[in-house]
Amino acid sequence: MARVWFDPVAAMGVRDDIDPAAVVSDDDEGVVIELMVHNRDGFRSWVLSFLDRAEVLGPPELRSEMVAWLERLGGAS
């Protein structure tokens, strides 16, 4: 189960595309949703489509996996 935050701009579109039951919080700071991840590559692509308007909050291993992938892509050590 992934938890993802979207800033207020991205949240406008996300709200229209997800089941309202997936919403954990929704306020002036954006929206946080939880969803089951079955395909990590697809999930990563979906989150990255929001650029810096989305952040994987958890679980820690999924967030770490995303950070490691981005670091490899950017050539970080």
C-alpha positions in Angstrom: 0.0 0.0 0.0 1.6 3.3 -1.1 1.0 6.7 0.3 1.5 9.6 -2.1 1.2 13.3 -1.6 0.2 15.7 -4.4 0.5 19.4 -4.3 -2.6 21.5 -4.7 -2.1 21.9 -8.5 -1.7 18.2 -9.2 -4.4 17.4 -6.6 -7.0 18.9 -8.8 -6.5 16.2 -11.5 -5.8 13.4 -9.1 -9.1 13.8 -7.3 -10.9 13.2 -10.6 -8.9 10.1 -11.4 -9.0 8.1 -8.1 -11.6 6.4 -6.0 -12.6 8.9 -3.2 -12.0 6.1 -0.7 -8.3 6.3 -1.5 -8.1 9.8 -0.1 -6.3 10.0 3.3 -6.3 13.7 3.6 -7.3 16.7 1.5 -6.6 20.3 2.4 -4.9 23.5 1.3 -1.5 21.7 1.3 -2.7 19.1 -1.3 -4.1 15.6 -1.2 -2.6 12.4 0.2 -3.9 9.1 -1.2 -3.2 5.4 -0.5 -3.3 2.9 -3.2 -2.2 -0.7 -3.7 0.9 -1.1 -5.9 1.0 -4.2 -8.0 3.4 -2.9 -10.7 6.3 -0.9 -9.2 7.6 0.2 -12.6 4.2 1.5 -13.6 3.7 3.1 -10.2 7.1 4.9 -10.6 6.2 6.1 -14.1 2.9 7.4 -12.9 4.3 9.3 -9.9 7.1 10.7 -12.0 4.6 12.0 -14.5 3.7 14.6 -11.8 7.4 15.8 -11.6 7.9 17.7 -8.4 4.2 17.9 -7.7 4.1 14.4 -6.1 6.0 12.7 -3.4 6.0 9.1 -2.3 5.5 9.2 1.5 5.6 5.5 2.2 6.0 2.8 3.0 9.7 3.5 3.7 10.9 0.7 1.4 8.9 2.0 -1.6 10.1 5.5 -0.9 13.7 4.3 -0.6 13.4 2.4 -3.9 12.1 5.5 -5.6 14.9 7.6 -4.3 17.6 5.0 -5.2 16.2 4.8 -8.7 16.3 8.6 -9.2 19.8 8.7 -7.8 21.0 6.1 -10.3 19.3 7.9 -13.1 20.9 11.2 -12.0 24.3 9.5 -11.6 24.5 10.2 -7.8 26.6 7.9 -5.7 
